[in-house]
Amino acid sequence: MDMALPAQFFDRTRQRASTFFGDGLVAHISFDAPVCPTVVDVLAGACKDVGVRCHTGGTYLCMEGPAFSTQAESNVYRSWGMDLIGMTSLPEAKLAREAEICYATLAMVTDYDCWHPEHDAVTVNLVLEYLTRNVENCQKILLKAIRSMPQQRNCKCPLALAHAILTDRRRISPRAKKKLSLLVGKYLK
């Protein structure tokens, strides 16, 4: 029933779109600090305010799925220093950064994966039970966080693309400009 706000991500996905760029326009965003510190602070405060235990920091390993980890994989991930294992969050974090959106993951902890000898192996029923029980907590946290979010952004998120576009502006095709105008329009004037 705990929540977690990871500070880092490790990508083990292979089949998901994780960029808006590459087809006519190349951009390389900085991703060394993948979550917005403002959003993390607001979510952590909201967890505290509604009485839900929250763990901040650590690394979230995003695996492909849909199968859960093997015991060997789970043990390797732990030996690498991974704190959370899940099947969502990482592609979204990369896309949010490219879109200059403030982003953080509020992870609902559901199980110990299959490494823990004193706990049952992960099943869909187990995960769904904890997710269902935690929905009310998540709703309370999000309502509190939305009301507490500052009006002005003082983080680096809204400038993620300012120095990321590598393609010579004169060589960007009209099609690429149109397709990506919501993201890069302000940088191509």
Summary of the structure (lengths in Angstrom):
residues: 189
radius of gyration: 18.8
end to end distance: 48.5
largest distance: 61.1
contacts: 513
relative contact order: 0.23
helix: 40%
strand: 12%
